[in-house]
């Protein structure tokens, strides 16, 4: 990993964590995590957020970790 920038805040009882990562050999990533009570509902909110607010297309969304990407799993 080369560069990393991190942002975390709360909206109500939901913790929002955003990481901007530059992973050597993989590229640049935005990692968004919402921590709260209903994981599936939060997953849908994350996808909606990155599509609408960040302009990231559905085919650019990756839902697996860096290690699996490096191992091509």
URWOMO-V486338 format. One record per run of one state. SS is the DSSP state (A for helix, B for strand, O for the rest). FROM is the first residue (numbers start at 0). TO is the last residue. If there is no record, write none. Layout:
[[SS FROM TO] [SS FROM TO]]
This chain:
[[O 0 1] [B 2 10] [O 11 12] [B 13 22] [O 23 25] [B 26 34] [O 35 37] [A 38 51] [O 52 56] [A 57 59] [O 60 64] [A 65 69] [O 70 72]]
